[in-house]
Amino acid sequence: MIRLLCALGALLALLVLGESALRDHQRAVRRTAGALRLVTPEPTAAIDQIEIFAAGRRWHYIRRGDTWRFPAYHHAFVLNRRVEYLLQSLLATPATFVSAEPGDLVRYGLGPGSVRIHLLNPQGRPLVEIRQGRGAPGPRTGESYVKRVGADSIFHLHAHPAHALDTAPPAPMLDRRVLPQALQRRGLRHIAFAGDPAYPVQSLSHQLKAMTASGPMMPTYEWVARSAAGTETCLTASAEAYADFLKRLTWSALHAPDRINAFAQARYLYLQDEEGTIDTLAIGAADDQGHYLRLHTTGHVFSISSAKAQLLFPTQSALFDTLPQPSPYQAER
């Protein structure tokens, strides 16, 4: 009888200890699941190359100083803000543990067809490889599921790196402006026209407007057109619309820089910003791809639509009269 009581007591003690251990394990699991952590400890400054694999395609980006380029497409400029969002999302945004079960990969959108992002050092050595899963809870939300390649853990990332990737060909994240944002140009101060003897306007200048005693005391500016006949003040809203069009002008395609024949009889725009930096834009011949442009600052050769090309040398009415709404400059960016 005594031995039976001892055995029952020992069994009860084991049950109590087992229940306590189970509760401790459950608390540990909850702490692990709820703890915020980084998906990878790699610093952003260590990343000089990015490879993205999606839908059977591969895109390779390289950092050049303070800018990012896409070498496979005539060294196109990449939007730094998109790359920064991608890297900050993966390297500096906290995540919470979700699962380590291989059977959960498809559930979280991390199967074989998921987006893969490789972050590499300057020598091209992979530092970390990450699979991008579905949005959490939905595709348009700002959070997502991710997993490091070679590790079991699935994380709920409090960012959605794939939102940095647009779908426009030939590659995501390209800067499609003729004057790429990486050049960091200020507002235009002077625009000179050359190469077309029949074009009457020689230049446009953004000048401080003369103040009168009866006028406002705050400095205001105006656009002044110079021609062989003298100078004339433009309608401010129309000239500003033209200047803004030049700053935001986008290309439809890039081409090899050796297309010199397209610029045998080029017209030219000389664009000077507020800091005195001048960018030369050559307007070349046209073919079925559109009009060719060359930005001498970077050496890139673009094509733009004929409708956009017609606006590069504005008519006098476009400078001195009220523009229709919406203006052609807004429609053809």
C-alpha positions in Angstrom: 0.0 0.0 0.0 2.8 2.4 0.9 4.6 1.5 -2.3 1.4 2.3 -4.3 1.0 5.6 -2.6 4.6 6.5 -3.3 4.2 5.5 -6.9 1.0 7.6 -7.2 2.8 10.6 -5.6 5.7 10.3 -8.0 3.3 10.1 -10.9 1.5 13.2 -9.7 4.8 15.0 -9.3 5.7 14.1 -12.8 2.4 15.3 -14.1 2.8 18.6 -12.3 6.3 19.0 -13.6 5.2 18.1 -17.1 2.4 20.6 -17.0 4.8 23.3 -15.8 7.3 22.5 -18.5 4.6 22.6 -21.1 3.4 26.0 -19.9 7.1 27.2 -19.9 7.5 25.9 -23.5 4.2 27.6 -24.6 5.3 30.9 -23.1 8.7 30.5 -24.8 7.0 29.8 -28.1 4.8 32.9 -27.7 7.8 35.0 -26.8 9.6 33.8 -29.9 6.6 34.4 -32.1 6.0 37.8 -30.7 9.6 39.0 -30.7 10.6 41.7 -33.2 13.8 40.9 -35.1 15.6 41.7 -38.4 15.4 39.2 -41.2 19.2 39.6 -41.8 21.9 41.6 -40.0 23.6 42.8 -43.2 24.1 46.6 -43.3 22.7 48.5 -46.2 26.1 50.0 -47.0 27.5 46.6 -47.7 25.1 46.0 -50.7 26.5 47.1 -54.1 24.6 44.7 -56.3 21.0 43.4 -56.4 19.6 40.4 -58.4 15.9 39.9 -58.6 14.3 36.7 -60.0 10.6 36.8 -60.9 8.3 35.2 -63.5 11.3 33.5 -65.2 13.2 36.8 -65.5 16.4 38.0 -63.9 17.3 41.7 -63.3 20.8 42.7 -62.1 21.4 46.2 -60.6 24.7 47.7 -59.7 25.6 50.7 -57.5 27.9 53.3 -59.1 28.8 55.8 -56.4 25.6 57.3 -55.2 23.5 56.0 -58.1 22.1 52.7 -59.2 22.2 51.4 -62.8 20.8 48.6 -64.8 23.7 47.5 -67.1 21.7 45.1 -69.2 19.7 48.0 -70.7 22.3 50.5 -71.9 23.2 51.3 -68.2 19.8 52.9 -67.5 19.5 54.9 -64.4 17.5 53.3 -61.6 15.2 55.2 -59.2 17.2 55.4 -56.0 14.1 55.9 -53.8 12.8 52.5 -55.0 16.1 50.7 -54.3 16.3 52.4 -50.9 12.7 51.2 -50.1 13.6 47.7 -51.2 16.8 47.6 -49.0 15.3 49.3 -46.0 12.4 46.9 -46.1 14.6 43.8 -46.2 17.5 45.0 -43.9 16.1 47.5 -41.5 12.4 46.6 -40.9 11.4 44.4 -38.0 9.7 41.0 -38.5 8.1 38.4 -36.4 8.5 34.7 -36.6 5.6 32.8 -38.1 6.5 29.2 -38.8 9.4 26.8 -39.5 7.2 24.1 -41.2 8.1 23.3 -44.8 4.5 22.6 -45.5 3.6 26.3 -44.8 5.7 27.6 -47.7 2.9 27.5 -50.2 0.4 28.9 -47.7 2.5 32.1 -47.3 3.3 32.4 -51.0 6.9 31.2 -50.6 6.8 28.3 -53.0 9.1 27.7 -56.0 7.5 30.5 -58.1 8.0 33.2 -55.5 10.2 36.3 -56.1 13.8 35.8 -55.0 16.0 38.8 -54.1 19.8 38.3 -53.9 21.8 41.0 -52.2 25.5 41.0 -53.1 28.7 42.8 -52.1 30.9 44.8 -54.6 32.7 41.6 -55.7 29.4 39.9 -56.6 29.4 37.5 -53.7 25.9 36.8 -52.3 25.4 38.2 -48.8 21.8 37.1 -48.3 19.1 35.6 -50.5 15.5 36.2 -49.6 12.2 34.8 -50.9 9.4 37.3 -51.1 6.0 35.8 -50.3 2.4 37.1 -50.5 1.2 40.3 -48.8 -0.1 40.1 -45.2 -3.0 39.8 -45.1 -3.6 40.8 -48.8 -1.5 41.7 -51.9 -1.9 45.5 -51.6 -1.1 45.8 -47.9 2.2 47.2 -46.6 3.3 43.9 -44.9 4.4 40.5 -46.3 5.9 37.1 -45.6 9.5 36.5 -46.3 12.1 33.7 -45.8 15.8 33.6 -46.1 17.1 31.0 -48.5 18.9 28.3 -46.6 16.9 28.9 -43.4 13.7 27.3 -42.2 12.0 30.3 -40.5 9.2 32.1 -42.2 8.7 35.7 -41.0 5.9 38.2 -41.1 7.8 41.3 -42.3 6.4 44.7 -41.4 7.0 46.0 -45.0 6.3 44.7 -48.5 9.6 44.9 -50.5 7.9 43.9 -53.8 6.0 47.2 -53.8 9.3 48.7 -55.0 9.0 46.7 -58.2 6.8 48.1 -60.9 5.9 45.9 -63.8 6.9 48.1 -66.8 9.4 46.5 -69.2 12.2 46.0 -69.7 13.0 46.0 -65.9 11.5 47.2 -62.6 12.6 50.4 -60.9 14.0 52.2 -63.9 14.1 56.0 -64.0 12.4 56.9 -67.2 13.1 60.6 -67.1 15.3 62.1 -69.8 16.9 64.2 -67.0 17.3 61.4 -64.5 16.6 62.2 -60.9 20.0 61.0 -59.8 21.5 64.2 -61.5 19.7 66.2 -58.7 19.1 69.2 -60.9 17.5 72.3 -59.5 14.8 74.4 -61.2 15.5 75.6 -64.7 16.9 79.2 -65.0 17.8 79.5 -68.7 16.8 77.5 -71.8 18.7 78.2 -75.1 17.6 76.9 -78.5 19.9 76.1 -81.4 20.1 74.2 -84.7 16.9 75.5 -86.3 17.4 78.7 -88.2 13.6 79.1 -88.7 12.8 79.0 -85.0 12.4 82.6 -83.8 13.1 82.2 -80.0 16.7 82.2 -79.1 16.4 81.6 -75.3 14.1 81.8 -72.3 15.3 83.2 -69.0 13.8 82.9 -65.6 14.4 86.4 -64.2 13.6 88.4 -61.0 10.7 90.7 -61.9 11.3 94.4 -61.3 9.4 95.6 -58.3 7.4 98.8 -58.2 6.3 100.9 -55.3 2.7 99.9 -55.8 3.4 96.3 -56.3 4.0 93.5 -53.8 7.2 93.7 -51.8 7.9 89.9 -52.1 10.3 89.0 -55.0 8.5 87.4 -58.0 9.9 85.9 -61.1 9.0 85.9 -64.8 10.1 84.1 -68.0 11.5 86.4 -70.6 11.9 85.2 -74.3 14.8 86.6 -76.3 14.7 86.7 -80.1 16.3 88.7 -82.9 13.6 91.3 -82.5 14.3 91.8 -78.8 12.8 90.5 -75.5 9.2 89.8 -74.6 7.7 88.6 -71.3 6.0 85.2 -71.5 2.7 84.3 -69.8 4.1 82.9 -66.6 1.8 79.9 -66.3 2.5 78.8 -69.9 6.3 79.2 -69.6 6.3 77.3 -66.3 4.3 74.5 -67.8 6.9 74.2 -70.6 9.8 74.2 -68.1 8.1 71.6 -65.9 7.5 69.5 -69.0 11.3 69.5 -69.8 12.1 68.5 -66.2 9.6 65.6 -66.2 10.0 64.4 -69.8 10.2 60.6 -70.1 11.6 58.3 -72.7 9.9 55.3 -74.3 13.1 53.4 -75.1 16.8 53.5 -74.7 19.3 52.8 -77.6 23.0 52.1 -78.0 25.0 55.3 -77.8 26.6 54.8 -81.2 23.6 56.0 -83.2 25.4 59.1 -84.4 23.6 59.1 -87.8 20.4 60.0 -86.1 22.0 63.4 -85.0 23.6 64.5 -88.2 21.1 67.5 -88.4 20.2 67.8 -84.8 18.5 70.6 -83.0 19.7 71.5 -79.4 18.3 72.6 -76.1 20.8 73.9 -73.5 19.2 73.6 -70.1 20.8 75.6 -67.3 19.6 75.1 -63.7 19.6 77.5 -60.8 23.1 76.4 -59.8 24.5 77.1 -63.3 24.8 73.4 -64.4 24.1 73.0 -68.1 22.7 69.9 -69.7 22.8 69.6 -73.5 19.9 67.8 -75.1 20.2 66.9 -78.8 17.0 66.3 -80.8 17.7 64.0 -83.8 15.9 62.3 -86.6 12.7 60.2 -86.3 11.8 56.7 -87.3 9.0 54.3 -86.5 10.3 54.2 -82.8 9.8 58.0 -82.5 12.3 60.9 -82.2 15.8 60.3 -81.0 17.3 62.3 -78.2 20.8 62.4 -76.8 21.6 63.7 -73.3 25.2 64.7 -73.6 25.6 64.7 -69.8 25.2 61.0 -69.5 25.7 59.8 -73.1 22.3 58.1 -73.2 20.3 58.0 -76.4 16.5 57.8 -76.0 13.5 57.8 -78.2 10.3 59.7 -77.4 7.0 60.0 -79.2 6.6 62.5 -82.0 3.9 64.3 -80.0 6.5 64.9 -77.2 9.2 66.0 -79.7 6.9 68.6 -81.2 6.6 70.3 -77.8 10.4 70.6 -77.2 10.6 73.8 -79.4 7.4 75.6 -78.2 5.3 77.8 -80.5 4.9 81.4 -79.6 1.3 80.9 -78.7 2.4 78.2 -76.2 4.7 80.8 -74.5 2.6 83.9 -74.7 -1.1 82.7 -74.6 -3.2 80.8 -72.2 -2.8 77.1 -72.6 -5.9 74.8 -73.0 -6.8 72.6 -70.1 -5.5 70.0 -69.7 -2.4 71.4 -71.5 -0.5 69.4 -74.1 2.5 69.4 -71.7 0.5 67.6 -69.1 -0.9 65.1 -71.6 2.5 64.2 -73.1 4.9 63.8 -70.1 
